[in-house]
Amino acid sequence: MAFSLSRINCLYFILLLSLGRLPGCQSPQTTTPSEGTSSHTITFGSVLALAGQEEGIGNRMKVGIEAALKDQKVQGRSIQLIFKNDYYEPASTLQATQEILQEKIFLMIGNVGTPTAKVSLPILAKNNIPAVGFFTGSGILRPGEGPIVNYRASYAQEIKAVVQLAISNGLTPQQICAYVQNDSYGMSGLAGLKSAITAAKGDPAILQSFEKILAMTGDNPQRNNIGPVGVYTRNTPDVVPGYQSIKAWEKTTGEKCRLIVTVGSYSNIARFANHVQQQGEQWIVSAVSFTGGDDFILDLEEYGIRDKVIMTHVAPLLDSTLPIVKEARTKLKNEFGHVSLEGYIVGKMTLRILNDISGEITRDSFMQQVVRSQFDLGGVTIDFLANNNQGSNLVILSYLTPQGFRTLDASKFKSMLQ
């Protein structure tokens, strides 16, 4: 029986379809450039402060990630890194994120900041692009919108550790006050403080003042002079209004602050610590990890601040003998520091997850590997089985010394209260 030409063409079409060789079609094993992969490269993007008021944090995070991923390959593919500056300003983040998406990135890694993440996360979620190892402990990433992979512990965990140490060593909840950045970053920290003070059965009036502050919306609302809290405007050196707000609360209530939990950036918090000591206050100033230990120390030294400063860290301290710290110190050389160490850990964590994928590397297979990942990273435990989208619960308390930040224990904290 003879076949018609149209019948032959139809069979040929079916054969090509079964082989995945139709023009413009891809077989299941072919990489997808739209997902930031090719036969030779996997492309990562990063939007962070590389210039401006807080450029120290962004540049240190950048060098840490670069050191971890330099010359590394995954399934024979090199890793290409694209960095863009956002000045730690949400408007610039929006533009930089939109630009970097045109580069067809596989994932976004190491972005710096909460107010900036608040802008970029919805865009990344819409495009199904994983947000990996962002330098923020904010609750907006836990669990957050879209595919998010956190390395670090949350600000709530950091602040809880400080509050528990203070209360177990004689302070009352009323003696713990706050100085924070007047945006989503500062409010994330204040929410963590509210949770910790609630657990310590703090004064209901203080908790209500926290709630009032947290309920405010808009750009830089008037959050000073409400409870034991002072605020400052992001990317500014203004510290006096926030200080005066705390002093006004002391005068009105008759309470005395002993510990000031700060949630801000290194330049402003160092300036605040200096102002506090110039005014003769005996407050202990506590900073969270985002403050950026390296530049924070430099600014404190410039002001001549040598004591009554403590800090929480979510990566090992620089004097640690853990293998990951030794490795980072060797790779980073004179750029080794608190923030670059975290960037290095984030890069190594991401590389390990990618290398553990069996089969085709896609964004979906990457996220599937994340949720089943549990491994030791040179002495740092990474466990997504227990922590949902957060790999580490590490929180280390430290205090300022001439040699840098060193581990803080109860006896040292008590001596600081003298």
N, C-alpha and C positions, 0 to 999 in steps of 0.2 A: 504494500500500500504506500503510495507516494505521500510525502509530507508537503504541505504548502510552505511557501517562504515565510509567511507570518507565523506558522506553527514552529518552524525552526528558530526564528528570532525569539519567540516566546521561551522556548526551551533554553536557548543561549542566555537569556536574561536571568532565568531561574538559576542556571549553573553559576553565573557570575555572582548573583546574590548570595548563594550558599557559600561561595569562597570569600565573600567580603571584598570583591575586586571591582565593584561598580565605580565608575568615575565619581569622585566627591564623597564616597562612602569610606568608612573606617572599619577595619576588623576589630574584634574585641580586644586584641593585644596592642593596638596602636595607641600611642600617647596622644593626649589632647592639649594642644597649645593653649586653648581657652582656659585651662586650669593651671597654667603656669608651668607646664612640663613639656619637654621635648626629648628626643632621643639622646641629647647631650647635656641638658641642663634642667635644674629645678630652680625656679625663681622665687625668692622671698622679698617682701617689701617691708619697710619700716618707716614710720612717721614719728619724729621726735624732735626735741629742742636741740638743734645744732648751733643756734645763735640766739642771742637775747639774754634776758635776765637769768634764766636757769639753764644756760647752755652746758654747764658742767655736767649735769645729770645725763643729758642726751648724748653728749660726746663720749662719756665714760661707758654708757650702755652700748653704744655703737662699737667701740673698740673691743669690748668683751665678747660680743656676738661674732665679730669678724675673726677674732683669735680662735674661737671655738670651731668655726666652720671653714677656715682657710685650708685649701688643698684637700678638703674632704669630699668623698664621693658616695653616692647612694645608687646602687644598682648601675654602676658605671657612669653616673651623671654627676657633673660638677654642680655646686650650689652657687647661684648668682644672687648677690645682695644689692638691693636698690634702696637708698636712704633719701628721705626728703625732710626738710626742716619745717617745723610749724611754730617756732618761737614759744611753745607752751601756751598757745592762744587758740581757742576753739575755731574761730573764723578761718585761721590759717590751716588748721587741721582739716577742715572741710575741703578746702581747695587742694591741699596736698594729697588727701586720700583719693579724691576724684582723679587727680593726675596719675597717681601711682597705679590705679586700677587699669589705666590704659596700657600699662606695661605687662598685663596678663600675669599677675603674680599667683603663686600657688597658695601662699599664706602670708599673713602679716605678723611680724615678730618684734617684740621688744619695745612697742610704743610706750611713751612716757606720759603718765598723768591721768587723773580722773576726769577733769572737765573736757580734756581732749578725747578721751575714750568715749565719753558720753555722746560725742558727735560722730566718731568713726564707727562705733559698734553697729548702729543700725544699717549703715551702708555696707559693711562687711557681711552682716547677716543676710541682707537682701541678695547679695551675690554669692552666698554660701562659701565665704572665704574664712578659714580658721583664724582666730585672733589668739596668738600664742605668746605666752610669757610677757604680757604687758607689765610695765613697772608701775603697778598700783595695787593696793590691797582693798580697793573699794568693793562694796557689796553689789554694785551694778554689774560686776563680772562674775557673781557667785549666786545662782548659776549664770544669769545674764541672758541676753538675746543673741541667738545664733550659735555657731560652733566656737566655743571659747575654751582655751586650755591655759590654766593658770599654773605657774610654778609656785609662787609665794603664798605664805600665810596672809590672812586678811588683817586690815587695820584693827578690826574688832578683837582679833586674837592678840595682837601686839598690845593694845591698850588694856585689855583684860589682865595680861601678865603684869603690867606696871601697877595697876590698881590693886591687884591681889598682893603684890609685894609690899605696897605702901600700907595697906590696911592690916596685913599680918604683922607689921612692925610698928603699930601704934597709931597710925593716922586714922582719922575719922573720914567718912565720905564727904562731910562738909568742908574738909581741909584740902580737897582735891578740886582744882579749878581748871579752866581751859582757855587756850589761846589758839585760834584756828583761822585758816584761810576762808574768806567769805565766798565760798562756791561749793560745788558738789564734792570736791575733795575734802574740804574742811568739815562739811556736814556729814560725810561718811565717817570721819573720825569722831565727830560729836555723837553720832548715833551709836558708835562703839562704846564711847564713854558712858552714855545713858544706860546701855545694857549692863555695863560693869557696875555702875553705881546702883542700879536697880537690884542686881544680885547681892550687893552689899547692904541692902535695905537702907538706902540713902533717904534724905529728907524729901517727902513728896513735893514740897514747894520747889525744890531745886529741879526735880524731875519734870515738873510742869513747865518750868522755864526752858528746859531743854526742848520739850515738845513744842513750845511756842516758837522757838528759834528754828527748829527743823521744819515746821509747817510753812515757813515763809518761802515765797517763790519770787521769781524775777531775777534781774541782773543786779547783784550786789545790794540786797535790801538792808535796811537799818537793823542789824542784829546786835549792835552794842547796847549796853545798859539794860540787859535782860538777863538776870541771873549771874552766876559766877563764870561768865564767859566774855572774852574779848575777841574781836575779829579784825582782820586786815584785808585789804583788797589785793588780789593776785597780781604778781609782777610789780609790786610797789614796795618802797622801803618804809611805809607808814607803820609805826608801832605804837605811837603815843595814844591814839584813840582806844585801841584794844586794851592797853595797860590801864588807862583811866577807867574803862568800863569795869575791869576787875576790882580796882580800888573803890569804885563807887558801890559795888556790891558789898565789899568788906565793911565800908562805913555804914551802909544802910542796915546790914544784918548783925554787925558786931562779930561776925566770923572772921577767921584769919586763914588765908591760903598758905599751905606748906608746899604743895606740889602743883606745878602747872603742866598739864598735859597739852603739848603743842602738836598741831597737825598743819604743817606748812612746808615751805621750801627753805633751803639752807641760808640764803642771803637774809631773809626776813627774820627767821628764828634766831640766827646769831645776833642780829641787830637787837631783837627783843631781849635776849639774854643779857646783852651789854647794858641796855636801858634799865633793866630790872636791877642789876648790880650797882649801876650808877645811882639809883634811887635808894640804895641801902636795903633793898629787900633781901631776905634770907630764903627766898623760894628756891626749890629745886626745879629746874626746867627739864622736862622730859620730851624727847623727840622721837617720832616714828621713823621707820626705815626710809621712806620716800624723801625725807629731808636731805639725804645724800651725805653719808658720813665723811667722804673725802673733802668736799668743798666746805662742809659744815665746820670741820676741824680747822681748815685754813682761815675761814672767817673768824672763828672764835679766837684763834691765835692772834689775828690782826687786832682784835679788840682787847686782847690781854685776858681773856676768860680762861681760867685754869681749873675751876671746880664748880660743883653744884649743877652739873649737866649730865644727864643720863640719856641713853638712846637704845631703842630696840632694833634688832637686825633679823632679817629673814634668810640670810646666808651666813655661813660660818665667819667668825672673826678672822682678821688678817694674820694673827699669830697662830692660827690652827695648824695642826700637823696632818690633817686629813689629806688623802691622796689627791682629791679634786682641787684642794687649795694649793698644794705643792705644784700640781700641773699648771694651774692657772698662773701662778707666780712665775713659772718658767716661761710660759708662752707670752704673758703680758709684759714682763720685764718692768720698766719704770712706769708703765701705765697700770700696774696692778693696784687695785683699791677695792673699796666696798661695793661700789656700783658696777665696776667692770667685772668683778668676781660674779655678781649676780647675772650679768649679761653672758658671761662665759658658761655658767651653769644652765641658763636658758638655752643657749646654743647647743650644748652637749646633750641636754634632755631631748631637744627636738630631733637631733641627729640620731639618737638611740631609737626613738620611736619610729622614725622613717626606716632605719635599717632592720627593724623587727618586722616590718610588713612583708608578708609572703604573697607574691603575686604582684599585680599591677598597682602602681602608686597613683592613687586618686585622692581627692579631698575626703571622700567618703571612707576609703580604706584607711586613711590617716586617722580620722576620728574614731573609727572602729578599733584601731590599734591603741589609741589613747586610753579608752575606757577599760581595756584589759591589761594595761601596763602597770607593772610593779617591779622595781629594780633598785639596786644600790648604785649610786652615781659617785663613786670615789669617796664613800663615807656619808653622802647625803642621801637619805631615803626618798625615793619617788614612788608614790602609791596612789594611783587613780582608782583602784578598786575600792578603797575605803573613803576617798575624799571627793567623789564625783568629778568635778572638773578642776580640782586643785591638787597638785602633785605633792606639796610639802606643807607640813604644819610647824616647821621649825621656827621658833622665836627665841632669840637670845637677848638677855638684858645686859647692858654694858654701862660703863661710866667713863668719863673723860680723864685721861692721864697724860703726862708729858710724852708718853710713847704711843698715844692713840687711844682708841676705845678698848677697854679690857673688861672681862667678865665681872658682872655685878652680883654680889651675894648679899644676904641679909645683914651681915655684920658691917659691911661697907656702907650699905644704905643707912643703917642706924647712925653711923659716924657722920654721914652727910647731914643728918637732921640736927646735929649738935649746934 
